[in-house]
Amino acid sequence: MKATKDGKAMHSPSQIPDEWFKWKEKDEGAAEIVSRPSLSYWKDAWRRLLKNKLAMLGLVFLVILAIMAIFGPILSPYEVNQQDLPNQYQPPSEEHWFGTDNAGRDVFTRTWYGARISLFVGLMAALIDVTIGIIWGGISGYKGGRTDNVMMRIIEILYGLPYLLVVILLLVVLGPSLSTIIIALTVTGWVGMARIVRGQVLQIKNYEFVLASKSFGTRSSRIIRKNLLPNTMGPIIVQMTLTVPSAIFAEAFLSFIGLGIQSPFASWGVMANDSLGAILSGNWWTLFFPAFFISFTMFAFNVLGDGLQDALDPKLRK
């Protein structure tokens, strides 16, 4: 121990307690953690989604499905409607990877054309539902009062209509086609999205940053576009991932019963319908491949939607 000029004692480095160094290292570690840049909401959601193995499996499958829907028919030397009656019901082989159907058409080529139609119908139906739902739900939730009451009564009337019955009636009246299917699926399909957006807007519109925008005289359209909608994107994305498989299954079901895509055009529902007689004679591949892709596509979208719901939930953010 040494003495300073004013007579106070000063410890040498060897006499300083070890606890002092431990506290100093702890404070420096805490300061380092504080100084690290914090993850944004979307980066943190993506990080948590990567940890969900089942959701990532679904995402990888959907990416591969989309790639094969685009390039799969190019890999096959056969046309989608090319008939070869002498080679009907050929089992999977090197020449026909998924076999052939009752008309000798290549099942591999038709499967990926069916993927194009199913993904197109699902994505278009989801985009239309999201667009109408955001506009309707955003205006209803933001305006409130009488406007909200009138708009919600309309939603309740549409919600009470049997969804499948409305779709079938429209297809019968307008005639089966790809555009008719999309219109029929979106007539009442946007109701669920509108209710979700309205609920989120009702909650967010009373936040301080929204009230501050109102006090500065910002127009309502700009408040909805810049302040409210970006903070509702989490539930919107989750609902969209659940809307796509519903539309894909609806298209396959309608095509299966003869109200959707008509043969000879390729669709998973049409392929399943054409293979009903073949499955009884042991030609299992004609039904297996369209049924497998319908089932696994719906499974992939659902597990991805569940994973996004967990990843985008702010209550689970660490």
C-alpha atoms as a printed R data frame, in Angstrom:
    type eleno elety resid chain resno       x       y       z
1   ATOM     1    CA   MET     A     1   0.000   0.000   0.000
2   ATOM     2    CA   LYS     A     2   1.304   3.402  -0.969
3   ATOM     3    CA   ALA     A     3   0.434   6.886   0.309
4   ATOM     4    CA   THR     A     4  -0.446   9.784  -1.915
5   ATOM     5    CA   LYS     A     5   0.556  13.378  -1.353
6   ATOM     6    CA   ASP     A     6  -2.613  14.144   0.561
7   ATOM     7    CA   GLY     A     7  -1.971  11.219   2.871
8   ATOM     8    CA   LYS     A     8  -4.679   8.869   1.491
9   ATOM     9    CA   ALA     A     9  -3.813   5.237   1.003
10  ATOM    10    CA   MET     A    10  -3.610   3.804  -2.515
11  ATOM    11    CA   HIS     A    11  -3.729   0.071  -3.200
12  ATOM    12    CA   SER     A    12  -1.208  -1.539  -5.488
13  ATOM    13    CA   PRO     A    13  -2.571  -3.659  -8.350
14  ATOM    14    CA   SER     A    14  -1.702  -6.853  -6.483
15  ATOM    15    CA   GLN     A    15  -3.807  -5.751  -3.498
16  ATOM    16    CA   ILE     A    16  -7.015  -4.928  -5.482
17  ATOM    17    CA   PRO     A    17  -9.694  -7.548  -4.710
18  ATOM    18    CA   ASP     A    18 -10.575 -10.053  -7.423
19  ATOM    19    CA   GLU     A    19 -14.263  -9.132  -7.063
20  ATOM    20    CA   TRP     A    20 -13.500  -5.709  -8.497
21  ATOM    21    CA   PHE     A    21 -12.159  -7.232 -11.720
22  ATOM    22    CA   LYS     A    22 -15.177  -9.579 -11.940
23  ATOM    23    CA   TRP     A    23 -17.601  -6.675 -11.605
24  ATOM    24    CA   LYS     A    24 -15.648  -4.710 -14.185
25  ATOM    25    CA   GLU     A    25 -15.771  -7.612 -16.693
26  ATOM    26    CA   LYS     A    26 -19.499  -7.994 -16.036
27  ATOM    27    CA   ASP     A    27 -20.127  -4.293 -16.678
28  ATOM    28    CA   GLU     A    28 -18.051  -4.374 -19.865
29  ATOM    29    CA   GLY     A    29 -19.994  -7.452 -21.069
30  ATOM    30    CA   ALA     A    30 -23.304  -5.736 -20.397
31  ATOM    31    CA   ALA     A    31 -22.126  -2.627 -22.208
32  ATOM    32    CA   GLU     A    32 -21.071  -4.764 -25.165
33  ATOM    33    CA   ILE     A    33 -24.522  -6.399 -25.313
34  ATOM    34    CA   VAL     A    34 -26.228  -3.010 -25.158
35  ATOM    35    CA   SER     A    35 -23.988  -1.660 -27.914
36  ATOM    36    CA   ARG     A    36 -24.888  -4.506 -30.295
37  ATOM    37    CA   PRO     A    37 -27.417  -3.512 -32.962
38  ATOM    38    CA   SER     A    38 -30.850  -4.924 -32.169
39  ATOM    39    CA   LEU     A    39 -32.647  -7.075 -34.712
40  ATOM    40    CA   SER     A    40 -35.584  -5.580 -36.544
41  ATOM    41    CA   TYR     A    41 -39.022  -7.119 -36.229
42  ATOM    42    CA   TRP     A    42 -38.851  -8.886 -39.607
43  ATOM    43    CA   LYS     A    43 -35.266 -10.103 -39.157
44  ATOM    44    CA   ASP     A    44 -36.129 -11.502 -35.756
45  ATOM    45    CA   ALA     A    45 -39.234 -13.190 -37.203
46  ATOM    46    CA   TRP     A    46 -37.151 -14.751 -39.975
47  ATOM    47    CA   ARG     A    47 -34.592 -15.964 -37.416
48  ATOM    48    CA   ARG     A    48 -37.310 -17.668 -35.392
49  ATOM    49    CA   LEU     A    49 -38.902 -19.122 -38.520
50  ATOM    50    CA   LEU     A    50 -35.570 -20.718 -39.464
51  ATOM    51    CA   LYS     A    51 -35.606 -22.577 -36.144
52  ATOM    52    CA   ASN     A    52 -38.976 -24.145 -36.985
53  ATOM    53    CA   LYS     A    53 -37.878 -27.242 -38.903
54  ATOM    54    CA   LEU     A    54 -41.390 -28.299 -39.919
55  ATOM    55    CA   ALA     A    55 -42.217 -24.855 -41.308
56  ATOM    56    CA   MET     A    56 -38.920 -24.739 -43.208
57  ATOM    57    CA   LEU     A    57 -39.659 -28.196 -44.640
58  ATOM    58    CA   GLY     A    58 -42.951 -26.859 -45.948
59  ATOM    59    CA   LEU     A    59 -41.241 -23.771 -47.390
60  ATOM    60    CA   VAL     A    60 -38.583 -25.855 -49.156
61  ATOM    61    CA   PHE     A    61 -41.253 -28.138 -50.631
62  ATOM    62    CA   LEU     A    62 -43.261 -25.165 -51.923
63  ATOM    63    CA   VAL     A    63 -40.169 -23.610 -53.509
64  ATOM    64    CA   ILE     A    64 -39.342 -26.902 -55.237
65  ATOM    65    CA   LEU     A    65 -42.974 -27.263 -56.320
66  ATOM    66    CA   ALA     A    66 -42.979 -23.775 -57.845
67  ATOM    67    CA   ILE     A    67 -39.704 -24.436 -59.676
68  ATOM    68    CA   MET     A    68 -40.955 -27.756 -61.047
69  ATOM    69    CA   ALA     A    69 -44.278 -26.205 -62.066
70  ATOM    70    CA   ILE     A    70 -42.312 -23.786 -64.237
71  ATOM    71    CA   PHE     A    71 -39.564 -26.049 -65.572
72  ATOM    72    CA   GLY     A    72 -41.003 -29.548 -65.058
73  ATOM    73    CA   PRO     A    73 -42.836 -29.780 -68.401
74  ATOM    74    CA   ILE     A    74 -39.654 -28.594 -70.150
75  ATOM    75    CA   LEU     A    75 -37.778 -31.599 -68.750
76  ATOM    76    CA   SER     A    76 -40.301 -33.975 -70.319
77  ATOM    77    CA   PRO     A    77 -40.246 -34.753 -74.066
78  ATOM    78    CA   TYR     A    78 -44.013 -35.262 -74.045
79  ATOM    79    CA   GLU     A    79 -46.779 -32.725 -74.520
80  ATOM    80    CA   VAL     A    80 -49.409 -32.322 -71.848
81  ATOM    81    CA   ASN     A    81 -52.237 -33.627 -74.071
82  ATOM    82    CA   GLN     A    82 -50.176 -35.931 -76.257
83  ATOM    83    CA   GLN     A    83 -52.090 -39.219 -76.501
84  ATOM    84    CA   ASP     A    84 -50.465 -42.590 -77.140
85  ATOM    85    CA   LEU     A    85 -53.191 -45.228 -76.830
86  ATOM    86    CA   PRO     A    86 -50.919 -48.254 -77.392
87  ATOM    87    CA   ASN     A    87 -48.912 -47.160 -74.299
88  ATOM    88    CA   GLN     A    88 -51.823 -46.490 -71.935
89  ATOM    89    CA   TYR     A    89 -51.417 -47.407 -68.270
90  ATOM    90    CA   GLN     A    90 -47.670 -47.806 -68.464
91  ATOM    91    CA   PRO     A    91 -46.160 -48.000 -64.944
92  ATOM    92    CA   PRO     A    92 -43.447 -45.548 -63.831
93  ATOM    93    CA   SER     A    93 -40.245 -46.178 -65.745
94  ATOM    94    CA   GLU     A    94 -37.243 -44.410 -67.224
95  ATOM    95    CA   GLU     A    95 -39.326 -43.453 -70.249
96  ATOM    96    CA   HIS     A    96 -42.347 -42.248 -68.277
97  ATOM    97    CA   TRP     A    97 -41.221 -41.246 -64.784
98  ATOM    98    CA   PHE     A    98 -44.746 -41.138 -63.341
99  ATOM    99    CA   GLY     A    99 -46.281 -43.607 -65.809
100 ATOM   100    CA   THR     A   100 -49.101 -42.963 -68.269
101 ATOM   101    CA   ASP     A   101 -52.878 -42.628 -67.906
102 ATOM   102    CA   ASN     A   102 -55.880 -44.114 -69.717
103 ATOM   103    CA   ALA     A   103 -55.084 -42.175 -72.910
104 ATOM   104    CA   GLY     A   104 -51.340 -42.861 -72.845
105 ATOM   105    CA   ARG     A   105 -50.572 -39.311 -71.713
106 ATOM   106    CA   ASP     A   106 -47.458 -38.750 -69.620
107 ATOM   107    CA   VAL     A   107 -48.480 -38.355 -65.967
108 ATOM   108    CA   PHE     A   108 -45.237 -36.535 -65.102
109 ATOM   109    CA   THR     A   109 -45.955 -33.746 -67.588
110 ATOM   110    CA   ARG     A   110 -49.612 -33.487 -66.593
111 ATOM   111    CA   THR     A   111 -48.736 -33.380 -62.891
112 ATOM   112    CA   TRP     A   112 -46.594 -30.270 -63.277
113 ATOM   113    CA   TYR     A   113 -49.132 -28.580 -65.540
114 ATOM   114    CA   GLY     A   114 -51.665 -29.334 -62.822
115 ATOM   115    CA   ALA     A   115 -49.301 -27.689 -60.325
116 ATOM   116    CA   ARG     A   116 -49.311 -24.546 -62.474
117 ATOM   117    CA   ILE     A   117 -53.103 -24.370 -62.427
118 ATOM   118    CA   SER     A   118 -53.411 -25.156 -58.712
119 ATOM   119    CA   LEU     A   119 -50.781 -22.635 -57.632
120 ATOM   120    CA   PHE     A   120 -52.174 -19.986 -59.977
121 ATOM   121    CA   VAL     A   121 -55.718 -20.427 -58.656
122 ATOM   122    CA   GLY     A   122 -54.541 -20.479 -55.044
123 ATOM   123    CA   LEU     A   123 -52.322 -17.415 -55.326
124 ATOM   124    CA   MET     A   124 -54.812 -15.379 -57.353
125 ATOM   125    CA   ALA     A   125 -57.656 -16.193 -54.960
126 ATOM   126    CA   ALA     A   126 -55.452 -15.264 -52.002
127 ATOM   127    CA   LEU     A   127 -54.312 -11.975 -53.592
128 ATOM   128    CA   ILE     A   128 -57.878 -10.940 -54.412
129 ATOM   129    CA   ASP     A   129 -59.030 -11.874 -50.903
130 ATOM   130    CA   VAL     A   130 -56.178  -9.875 -49.384
131 ATOM   131    CA   THR     A   131 -56.846  -6.816 -51.566
132 ATOM   132    CA   ILE     A   132 -60.594  -6.666 -50.906
133 ATOM   133    CA   GLY     A   133 -60.188  -7.658 -47.260
134 ATOM   134    CA   ILE     A   134 -57.580  -4.982 -46.558
135 ATOM   135    CA   ILE     A   135 -59.637  -2.226 -48.199
136 ATOM   136    CA   TRP     A   136 -62.928  -3.240 -46.597
137 ATOM   137    CA   GLY     A   137 -61.551  -4.102 -43.157
138 ATOM   138    CA   GLY     A   138 -59.236  -1.088 -43.051
139 ATOM   139    CA   ILE     A   139 -62.005   1.409 -43.844
140 ATOM   140    CA   SER     A   140 -64.467  -0.295 -41.497
141 ATOM   141    CA   GLY     A   141 -62.069  -0.408 -38.558
142 ATOM   142    CA   TYR     A   142 -60.677   3.094 -39.050
143 ATOM   143    CA   LYS     A   143 -63.950   4.929 -39.617
144 ATOM   144    CA   GLY     A   144 -65.925   3.137 -36.911
145 ATOM   145    CA   GLY     A   145 -69.369   4.283 -35.898
146 ATOM   146    CA   ARG     A   146 -72.193   3.966 -38.395
147 ATOM   147    CA   THR     A   147 -69.862   3.157 -41.281
148 ATOM   148    CA   ASP     A   148 -68.426   0.249 -39.352
149 ATOM   149    CA   ASN     A   149 -71.898  -1.028 -38.415
150 ATOM   150    CA   VAL     A   150 -73.163  -1.001 -42.001
151 ATOM   151    CA   MET     A   151 -70.026  -2.635 -43.416
152 ATOM   152    CA   MET     A   152 -69.997  -5.316 -40.734
153 ATOM   153    CA   ARG     A   153 -73.666  -6.163 -41.319
154 ATOM   154    CA   ILE     A   154 -72.831  -6.769 -44.984
155 ATOM   155    CA   ILE     A   155 -69.956  -9.028 -43.932
156 ATOM   156    CA   GLU     A   156 -72.246 -10.976 -41.600
157 ATOM   157    CA   ILE     A   157 -74.751 -11.542 -44.412
158 ATOM   158    CA   LEU     A   158 -72.020 -12.833 -46.730
159 ATOM   159    CA   TYR     A   159 -70.492 -14.905 -43.943
160 ATOM   160    CA   GLY     A   160 -73.846 -16.609 -43.372
161 ATOM   161    CA   LEU     A   161 -74.092 -17.813 -46.972
162 ATOM   162    CA   PRO     A   162 -72.943 -21.410 -47.560
163 ATOM   163    CA   TYR     A   163 -69.551 -20.972 -49.198
164 ATOM   164    CA   LEU     A   164 -69.536 -24.142 -51.270
165 ATOM   165    CA   LEU     A   165 -73.138 -23.638 -52.403
166 ATOM   166    CA   VAL     A   166 -72.369 -20.123 -53.656
167 ATOM   167    CA   VAL     A   167 -69.336 -21.384 -55.562
168 ATOM   168    CA   ILE     A   168 -71.256 -24.231 -57.203
169 ATOM   169    CA   LEU     A   169 -74.157 -21.954 -58.184
170 ATOM   170    CA   LEU     A   170 -71.809 -19.436 -59.802
171 ATOM   171    CA   LEU     A   171 -70.021 -22.179 -61.729
172 ATOM   172    CA   VAL     A   172 -73.333 -23.556 -62.947
173 ATOM   173    CA   VAL     A   173 -74.548 -20.097 -64.051
174 ATOM   174    CA   LEU     A   174 -71.310 -18.763 -65.529
175 ATOM   175    CA   GLY     A   175 -69.954 -22.039 -66.824
176 ATOM   176    CA   PRO     A   176 -66.809 -23.913 -65.730
177 ATOM   177    CA   SER     A   177 -63.548 -22.152 -66.557
178 ATOM   178    CA   LEU     A   178 -60.394 -20.991 -64.829
179 ATOM   179    CA   SER     A   179 -61.550 -17.371 -64.478
180 ATOM   180    CA   THR     A   180 -64.967 -18.485 -63.220
181 ATOM   181    CA   ILE     A   181 -63.344 -20.601 -60.519
182 ATOM   182    CA   ILE     A   182 -61.275 -17.650 -59.296
183 ATOM   183    CA   ILE     A   183 -64.330 -15.369 -59.259
184 ATOM   184    CA   ALA     A   184 -66.419 -17.973 -57.446
185 ATOM   185    CA   LEU     A   185 -63.745 -18.582 -54.797
186 ATOM   186    CA   THR     A   186 -63.345 -14.875 -54.054
187 ATOM   187    CA   VAL     A   187 -67.015 -13.803 -53.939
188 ATOM   188    CA   THR     A   188 -67.221 -14.546 -50.197
189 ATOM   189    CA   GLY     A   189 -63.643 -15.673 -49.568
190 ATOM   190    CA   TRP     A   190 -62.444 -12.183 -48.598
191 ATOM   191    CA   VAL     A   191 -64.789 -11.959 -45.597
192 ATOM   192    CA   GLY     A   192 -62.392 -13.657 -43.186
193 ATOM   193    CA   MET     A   193 -59.511 -11.394 -44.215
194 ATOM   194    CA   ALA     A   194 -61.678  -8.288 -43.770
195 ATOM   195    CA   ARG     A   195 -62.623  -9.291 -40.234
196 ATOM   196    CA   ILE     A   196 -59.005  -9.889 -39.278
197 ATOM   197    CA   VAL     A   197 -57.858  -6.544 -40.711
198 ATOM   198    CA   ARG     A   198 -60.726  -4.709 -39.009
199 ATOM   199    CA   GLY     A   199 -59.826  -6.187 -35.628
200 ATOM   200    CA   GLN     A   200 -56.177  -5.197 -36.002
201 ATOM   201    CA   VAL     A   201 -57.041  -1.668 -37.151
202 ATOM   202    CA   LEU     A   202 -59.438  -1.160 -34.232
203 ATOM   203    CA   GLN     A   203 -56.593  -1.984 -31.879
204 ATOM   204    CA   ILE     A   204 -53.821  -0.009 -33.573
205 ATOM   205    CA   LYS     A   205 -55.733   3.180 -34.409
206 ATOM   206    CA   ASN     A   206 -55.633   4.273 -30.751
207 ATOM   207    CA   TYR     A   207 -51.837   4.044 -30.515
208 ATOM   208    CA   GLU     A   208 -49.887   7.221 -29.877
209 ATOM   209    CA   PHE     A   209 -48.213   7.448 -33.294
210 ATOM   210    CA   VAL     A   210 -51.602   7.209 -35.037
211 ATOM   211    CA   LEU     A   211 -53.120   9.873 -32.773
212 ATOM   212    CA   ALA     A   212 -50.094  12.056 -33.449
213 ATOM   213    CA   SER     A   213 -50.632  11.723 -37.201
214 ATOM   214    CA   LYS     A   214 -54.266  12.719 -36.765
215 ATOM   215    CA   SER     A   215 -53.320  15.761 -34.705
216 ATOM   216    CA   PHE     A   216 -51.038  16.960 -37.528
217 ATOM   217    CA   GLY     A   217 -53.975  16.784 -39.953
218 ATOM   218    CA   THR     A   218 -52.756  13.774 -41.957
219 ATOM   219    CA   ARG     A   219 -55.325  12.426 -44.376
220 ATOM   220    CA   SER     A   220 -57.120   9.224 -43.415
221 ATOM   221    CA   SER     A   221 -55.977   7.378 -46.545
222 ATOM   222    CA   ARG     A   222 -52.346   8.132 -45.729
223 ATOM   223    CA   ILE     A   223 -52.754   7.068 -42.087
224 ATOM   224    CA   ILE     A   224 -54.254   3.751 -43.169
225 ATOM   225    CA   ARG     A   225 -51.566   3.200 -45.808
226 ATOM   226    CA   LYS     A   226 -48.526   4.347 -43.836
227 ATOM   227    CA   ASN     A   227 -49.378   3.671 -40.191
228 ATOM   228    CA   LEU     A   228 -52.079   1.032 -39.874
229 ATOM   229    CA   LEU     A   229 -51.506  -1.469 -42.677
230 ATOM   230    CA   PRO     A   230 -47.749  -2.016 -42.094
231 ATOM   231    CA   ASN     A   231 -48.535  -2.971 -38.492
232 ATOM   232    CA   THR     A   232 -51.138  -5.538 -39.578
233 ATOM   233    CA   MET     A   233 -48.952  -7.352 -42.110
234 ATOM   234    CA   GLY     A   234 -48.172 -10.211 -39.721
235 ATOM   235    CA   PRO     A   235 -51.766 -11.510 -39.399
236 ATOM   236    CA   ILE     A   236 -52.381 -10.742 -43.087
237 ATOM   237    CA   ILE     A   237 -49.442 -12.900 -44.213
238 ATOM   238    CA   VAL     A   238 -50.498 -15.747 -41.916
239 ATOM   239    CA   GLN     A   239 -54.090 -15.616 -43.185
240 ATOM   240    CA   MET     A   240 -52.845 -15.543 -46.764
241 ATOM   241    CA   THR     A   241 -50.801 -18.727 -46.296
242 ATOM   242    CA   LEU     A   242 -53.949 -20.420 -45.005
243 ATOM   243    CA   THR     A   243 -56.123 -19.086 -47.853
244 ATOM   244    CA   VAL     A   244 -53.944 -20.538 -50.616
245 ATOM   245    CA   PRO     A   245 -54.357 -24.237 -49.648
246 ATOM   246    CA   SER     A   246 -58.092 -23.754 -49.184
247 ATOM   247    CA   ALA     A   247 -58.377 -22.389 -52.724
248 ATOM   248    CA   ILE     A   248 -56.181 -25.192 -54.111
249 ATOM   249    CA   PHE     A   249 -58.339 -27.842 -52.463
250 ATOM   250    CA   ALA     A   250 -61.537 -26.128 -53.627
251 ATOM   251    CA   GLU     A   251 -60.281 -26.060 -57.229
252 ATOM   252    CA   ALA     A   252 -59.269 -29.728 -57.060
253 ATOM   253    CA   PHE     A   253 -62.629 -30.686 -55.575
254 ATOM   254    CA   LEU     A   254 -64.624 -28.723 -58.156
255 ATOM   255    CA   SER     A   255 -62.568 -30.163 -61.004
256 ATOM   256    CA   PHE     A   256 -63.011 -33.623 -59.524
257 ATOM   257    CA   ILE     A   257 -66.816 -33.366 -59.592
258 ATOM   258    CA   GLY     A   258 -66.789 -31.858 -63.080
259 ATOM   259    CA   LEU     A   259 -67.485 -28.191 -62.276
260 ATOM   260    CA   GLY     A   260 -63.940 -26.865 -62.517
261 ATOM   261    CA   ILE     A   261 -61.221 -27.341 -65.112
262 ATOM   262    CA   GLN     A   262 -62.489 -29.593 -67.872
263 ATOM   263    CA   SER     A   263 -60.618 -32.463 -69.503
264 ATOM   264    CA   PRO     A   264 -58.375 -32.676 -71.525
265 ATOM   265    CA   PHE     A   265 -56.759 -29.773 -69.659
266 ATOM   266    CA   ALA     A   266 -54.448 -30.909 -66.883
267 ATOM   267    CA   SER     A   267 -55.466 -30.288 -63.292
268 ATOM   268    CA   TRP     A   268 -54.888 -32.340 -60.173
269 ATOM   269    CA   GLY     A   269 -58.649 -32.630 -59.718
270 ATOM   270    CA   VAL     A   270 -59.186 -33.667 -63.349
271 ATOM   271    CA   MET     A   271 -56.375 -36.232 -63.081
272 ATOM   272    CA   ALA     A   272 -57.921 -37.682 -59.932
273 ATOM   273    CA   ASN     A   273 -61.303 -37.905 -61.658
274 ATOM   274    CA   ASP     A   274 -59.823 -39.614 -64.733
275 ATOM   275    CA   SER     A   275 -58.049 -42.205 -62.573
276 ATOM   276    CA   LEU     A   276 -61.075 -43.423 -60.583
277 ATOM   277    CA   GLY     A   277 -61.677 -46.336 -62.914
278 ATOM   278    CA   ALA     A   278 -57.981 -47.064 -63.283
279 ATOM   279    CA   ILE     A   279 -57.343 -47.499 -59.577
280 ATOM   280    CA   LEU     A   280 -59.694 -50.497 -59.485
281 ATOM   281    CA   SER     A   281 -57.594 -52.278 -62.112
282 ATOM   282    CA   GLY     A   282 -54.356 -51.762 -60.188
283 ATOM   283    CA   ASN     A   283 -53.020 -48.699 -62.018
284 ATOM   284    CA   TRP     A   284 -52.324 -46.917 -58.747
285 ATOM   285    CA   TRP     A   285 -49.884 -44.317 -60.117
286 ATOM   286    CA   THR     A   286 -52.602 -42.447 -62.010
287 ATOM   287    CA   LEU     A   287 -54.225 -41.441 -58.701
288 ATOM   288    CA   PHE     A   288 -51.209 -41.526 -56.387
289 ATOM   289    CA   PHE     A   289 -49.275 -38.585 -57.844
290 ATOM   290    CA   PRO     A   290 -52.101 -35.992 -58.061
291 ATOM   291    CA   ALA     A   291 -53.428 -37.070 -54.646
292 ATOM   292    CA   PHE     A   292 -49.942 -36.881 -53.125
293 ATOM   293    CA   PHE     A   293 -49.246 -33.379 -54.421
294 ATOM   294    CA   ILE     A   294 -52.682 -32.089 -53.369
295 ATOM   295    CA   SER     A   295 -52.201 -33.464 -49.850
296 ATOM   296    CA   PHE     A   296 -48.587 -32.438 -49.383
297 ATOM   297    CA   THR     A   297 -49.126 -28.958 -50.851
298 ATOM   298    CA   MET     A   298 -51.946 -28.310 -48.380
299 ATOM   299    CA   PHE     A   299 -49.789 -29.719 -45.571
300 ATOM   300    CA   ALA     A   300 -46.835 -27.510 -46.560
301 ATOM   301    CA   PHE     A   301 -48.916 -24.325 -46.638
302 ATOM   302    CA   ASN     A   302 -50.537 -25.127 -43.290
303 ATOM   303    CA   VAL     A   303 -47.287 -25.856 -41.428
304 ATOM   304    CA   LEU     A   304 -45.730 -22.756 -43.003
305 ATOM   305    CA   GLY     A   305 -48.721 -20.705 -41.844
306 ATOM   306    CA   ASP     A   306 -48.394 -22.082 -38.305
307 ATOM   307    CA   GLY     A   307 -44.679 -21.320 -38.331
308 ATOM   308    CA   LEU     A   308 -45.272 -17.768 -39.537
309 ATOM   309    CA   GLN     A   309 -47.917 -17.265 -36.871
310 ATOM   310    CA   ASP     A   310 -45.410 -18.219 -34.164
311 ATOM   311    CA   ALA     A   311 -42.582 -16.221 -35.746
312 ATOM   312    CA   LEU     A   312 -44.629 -13.037 -36.234
313 ATOM   313    CA   ASP     A   313 -46.248 -13.118 -32.784
314 ATOM   314    CA   PRO     A   314 -44.701 -10.182 -30.863
315 ATOM   315    CA   LYS     A   315 -45.503 -11.897 -27.552
316 ATOM   316    CA   LEU     A   316 -42.979 -14.635 -28.373
317 ATOM   317    CA   ARG     A   317 -40.220 -12.233 -29.368
318 ATOM   318    CA   LYS     A   318 -37.136 -12.437 -27.174
